[in-house]
């Protein structure tokens, strides 16, 4: 997902403060403050560099450039840019976290399901196990020590 042209997105400016449930059927760019919940199931959300969101988010795609305190459920993709400060869990099919971003929470990668095959979605336990296995393997690689360094 790319940074939007404002004509394609509904825009919440820097001086706007919203408290409560925010929902819609178009893409949304938030550069102000939102507290409560954001429901954009078939659309994208971008939290701009000045955006401060304290809400659980449900959207097709989410990009965080500012601050987010809450869980993200993105049906397609979640992205944290280098300026992002995010605290909460992420559930999505694809995730990108740029170097320099601050993130505290867990990531649950959901397996992509097709609507026509009648397959059941991956259970939370199976997904958590897969996510845990992926995290475990990443941690093993990150902690690998080169034997020649100690000589």
N, C-alpha and C positions, 0 to 999 in steps of 0.2 A: 504494500500500500504506500502511496505517496502522500506528501503533504498536500492538502487540498487547495484548490482555487475556491475562494469563498462563495462564488456563484453556485457551486455544486453542493454546498453544505449549508444547513441552517447554522447560524453563528450566534454564540453567546459571548458577548464582549467582556473585556476586563473588569468593567464596573458593575456587571450584573451578578446578583446573588440569588440563587434559587434554593429553597428548602422544601423537600417533599419528593413526590414521585414524578420523575420526568420520563415520558415515553413519546414515541413518535414513529413515523413510517418514512423517514428520510434521514440521510446522513447528517451527523451533528459534529460541529467543531466547538469545543468549550475552552474559552480563555478566561472565564470568570470563575465563580465559586458555585459548586453544587453540593448540597448535603441531602442525603436520602437514598434514592435508588434511580438507576437509569436503565430503561428497557427499550432497546432498539433491535429487537430480535433479527430482523432481516436487513439491517443497515449497519453502517460503520460509525465509530466514534473516535474522534481525535481529541485528546486533552492537550491543548496548546502549551507553550512554554510558561505562560502565566497562569494556567489553569490549576485550580485547587479543588479536588473532588474527594469528598468523604461519602462514598456510596458504593454499593455493590452494582456491578455493571454486567448487563447481558446484551451482547451485540454480535453481529456477524464478524466484524473485525474491530480491533481496538489498538490505537497507537497512543502511548503515553509519552509526552514530552515534558510535562509539568509534574504535579504531585497528585498521587492517588492513594487514598487510604480506604481499601475495600477489596473485595474479591472480583476477579474478572472471569466471566464465562463468555468465551468467544467461539462461535461455531466454526469459524475458519482459521483466524490467525490473531495472535496478540504480539505486539512489539513494544519494547521499552527502549527509547532512544538514550543517548549518552547523558542527556539532561534530566532523565526521569528519576523520580523518587517514588517508589511503589512499595506499599506494605499490604500484603494480602495474598491469597492463593489465586493461581491461574489455572483454568481448565480450558483447553483448546486443542485443536489438531496440530497447529504449527505455532512455534514461539521463536521470537528473536529478541535477544537482549544484547544491546551494544555495550562495548567496553566503556566503563565510566558510569553506567547506570547503577542506581542503588535499588536493590530488590531484597525484600525480606518476606519469605513465604514459601509455599511449595508449588511446584508445577506438575500438573497432571495432564499428560498428553493422551488425548482420546483417539482411538482408532477411527478412521474415516469409515462411515457406514453408508451404504447405498440404500435409497428408499424403496427401490423396486425389488430387491432380492428377499425382503421380509426378514433379514437377519436382525437379531436383537443387538442393541448397542452393547459395547463392552461394559462389563460391570465395574463398579468403582473399585472393588477389591482387585480384580484382574488388572485394571488400568494402573492402580497404585503399585502393584507388584512390578509391572513393566516399567513404570516410571522409576521405581526404587532400583530396579536392576540397571537401568540406564544411568541413574545418578551414581550408583555404586561403581560401575565401570568407568565413568568419567572421573570419579574420585581416585580410583586406582591409577589411572593415567596421570592425573595431576600430582600424585604423590610419588611417582616413580623417581628414583634417585639415580643419577649417573655415577657408576663406581669410580670413574677416573677423577671426579671432583674431590674426593677425599685424599688423594695422594699428593 
